[in-house]
Amino acid sequence: MESTGGARRRPTIVDVAAAAGVSRGTVSRVLNGGHWVSPEAAAAVERAIKETGFQANQYARSLVTGRANSVAFLLTEPQHLLFEDPNFSILLRGAAQALAAKGMPLLLMVAGTRDEQQQVLRYVGAGHVDGVLLISTHAGNPVVDALVAQRVPTIACGVPLGHEGAVGYVAADDLGGGRLMTRHLRERGRRTIAMITGPLDTPGGRMRLDGYRAELGDDFDETLVENGDYTRESGVAAMRALLERRPDLDAVFVGSDLMAVGAMQALREAGRSVPDDVAVGGFDDSGLAETLDPPLTTMRQPFARISQEMVRLLLEVVDGETPAAITLPTSLVVRSST
């Protein structure tokens, strides 16, 4: 058996001090903000850190600063949706990139069940993260109530229904996007326009429906509305129900691209062509839309900007600033499905 005694040991603060020609106390002060350290000594310590390959013990630093120097990406949905709904992975990647630029790791947490919610809340409440990026909130969700009660810095993706005054957020303009898609379908000459909504306890489900309703005005008809839950399967079921109830429909606005995949499947099964018989519009433009046959007309959410702004606002709240709210515009992307 070969000896491992020749393995290189990890450099310590003592090695950095020796390389820089300063005391261990000076190195410690540089690592914790550089207070009471001359520019010359600070520069020497920074050079020594690079030369030795030293990495600060984050746990030890957190004891001094009172910060965990990490952020949670908290998805309050069942685990399988993290992989099935492309929106979540896009937001996760964007948040991770924004935090990496600041030298902070992102912890992925899923709280779709009661047990998961309790585990996450214990972990977050113990101070293991500095704040939470809250993804896919539902009205009445106990996780949001607990985060507010524990005063955990939190920024939501979408309007946190019921907590608008306590929790900051970054949202796409769901209402305006709903109006614009409905207007586009009318401008295409469609007269019997149905809608498949997302869950009505979510901001997207509620506000996209509000936009559809507002654009139709007196022409709004409840028999042309069916609810889904943002999954492909719910899009299939909702489209089948609409076709049975209103076979005269000639367009459908679907509240997410993933549900639109299911809706288009149901239309094919019923012998309806898209867009000749029924025009289909979605919402998200996560990358899935352009791969469909025909490619899907949809409302584009600025996911990269949403992630960046969520990180920026959260770090401001961590630093003690008042939670802010931002609503970003959506844009219509016209493809062959309409």
KAQUICOR-V482332 format. One line per field, one symbol per residue. phi: phi as a letter, one per 40 degrees, with the letter a starting at -180 (. if undefined). Layout:
phi->???
This chain:
phi->.ccbcccccccbccccccccgbcccccccccbhgcgbcdcccccccccccccgcbccccccccccgbcfabcbbccbddccdccccdccccccccccccccbgbcbbcbbbcbcccccccccccccgcbcabccbgcbdgccccdcccccfcdabccgccdgbdcbbcabbccccccccccccdccccgcbbbcabccdccbcccccccdcdccccfcccbcccbbcbbgcccccccccccccccbcccbaacbcaccccdcccccccccgccbbdcbcbbbaifchcdcccbcdccaccccdccdcccccccccccdchccdbbbbbcbbcbcbccb
